[in-house]
């Protein structure tokens, strides 16, 4: 008998995971439990004024990178040269790399917030 697996990731991530599970012979059950969307009413003026003083900016997910860069698309130009970026896991680090950031701190294990 096939193994059934309930996939609770957000809808946009659920599709890829379900396809992978199906290709491995499992029966995925798509059941997204959260929805990830951009923040509304972000005080971008305050955020932008703080960026030059930041020493470390931590991204907790690939979604945080994607939505954060929509709020401040020119983030790399707004920070000091000594500012360091950190990612909670390898996927988040890869999303930062894909968006032109390098020298990213990422833990070797324990990829959770």
C-alpha positions as CSV (number, residue, x, y, z in Angstrom):
1,X,0.0,0.0,0.0
2,X,1.1,3.6,-0.7
3,X,2.1,5.9,2.1
4,X,0.0,9.0,2.4
5,X,1.6,12.2,3.6
6,X,-0.1,15.4,4.5
7,X,1.8,18.4,3.2
8,X,1.1,21.5,5.3
9,X,3.4,23.9,3.6
10,X,2.0,27.1,2.0
11,X,0.2,26.6,-1.3
12,X,3.1,27.9,-3.5
13,X,5.5,25.5,-1.9
14,X,3.1,22.7,-1.6
15,X,2.9,21.9,-5.3
16,X,6.6,21.2,-5.7
17,X,6.7,19.0,-2.5
18,X,3.6,17.0,-3.6
19,X,5.2,16.3,-7.0
20,X,8.4,15.1,-5.4
21,X,6.4,12.8,-3.0
22,X,4.4,11.4,-5.9
23,X,7.5,10.7,-7.9
24,X,8.7,8.6,-4.9
25,X,5.5,6.6,-4.8
26,X,3.8,8.3,-2.0
27,X,0.3,9.8,-2.0
28,X,0.5,13.4,-1.0
29,X,-2.4,15.2,0.5
30,X,-2.1,19.0,0.0
31,X,-3.4,20.7,3.1
32,X,-1.8,24.1,3.4
33,X,-2.0,25.4,7.0
34,X,-0.6,28.8,6.6
35,X,-0.5,31.5,3.9
36,X,2.5,33.7,3.5
37,X,1.9,37.2,2.2
38,X,3.7,40.5,2.2
39,X,3.4,42.9,5.2
40,X,1.1,45.8,4.7
41,X,1.8,49.3,6.1
42,X,5.5,48.8,6.6
43,X,7.2,51.9,7.9
44,X,9.8,51.9,5.1
45,X,11.2,55.3,6.1
46,X,12.2,54.1,9.6
47,X,13.5,50.8,8.2
48,X,15.5,52.6,5.5
49,X,16.9,55.0,8.1
50,X,18.2,52.1,10.2
51,X,19.9,50.2,7.4
52,X,23.2,52.1,7.3
53,X,23.7,51.3,11.0
54,X,22.9,47.6,10.8
55,X,25.7,45.2,11.7
56,X,23.8,42.0,11.0
57,X,20.6,41.3,9.0
58,X,19.1,37.8,9.6
59,X,16.6,36.2,7.2
60,X,14.5,33.4,8.7
61,X,13.2,31.9,5.4
62,X,13.4,32.1,1.6
63,X,10.0,33.9,1.8
64,X,11.5,36.5,4.1
65,X,14.2,37.2,1.5
66,X,11.7,37.4,-1.4
67,X,9.2,39.7,0.4
68,X,11.9,41.7,2.2
69,X,13.5,42.6,-1.2
70,X,10.2,43.7,-2.5
71,X,10.0,46.2,0.3
72,X,13.5,47.4,-0.2
73,X,14.7,46.2,-3.6
74,X,18.0,48.0,-3.4
75,X,18.9,46.7,0.0
76,X,22.5,46.0,-0.9
77,X,23.1,49.6,-1.7
78,X,21.5,50.9,1.5
79,X,23.7,49.1,4.0
80,X,27.2,49.7,5.3
81,X,30.0,47.7,3.8
82,X,30.6,45.9,7.1
83,X,27.0,44.7,7.4
84,X,26.7,40.9,7.5
85,X,23.8,38.8,6.3
86,X,22.7,35.6,8.0
87,X,20.3,32.8,6.9
88,X,18.6,30.3,9.2
89,X,19.2,27.5,6.6
90,X,20.7,26.4,3.3
91,X,17.6,27.2,1.3
92,X,17.4,30.8,2.7
93,X,21.1,31.2,2.0
94,X,20.7,30.0,-1.6
95,X,17.8,32.6,-2.1
96,X,20.1,35.3,-0.8
97,X,22.9,34.1,-3.2
98,X,20.4,34.0,-6.1
99,X,19.6,37.7,-5.3
100,X,23.2,38.8,-5.5
101,X,24.2,38.6,-1.8
102,X,27.4,36.8,-0.8
103,X,29.4,36.1,2.3
104,X,26.3,34.8,4.1
105,X,26.5,33.3,7.6
106,X,24.5,30.0,7.7
107,X,24.6,27.3,10.4
108,X,26.1,23.9,9.5
109,X,23.1,22.1,11.1
110,X,19.9,22.9,13.0
111,X,18.1,24.8,10.3
112,X,15.2,26.3,12.3
113,X,14.4,29.5,13.9
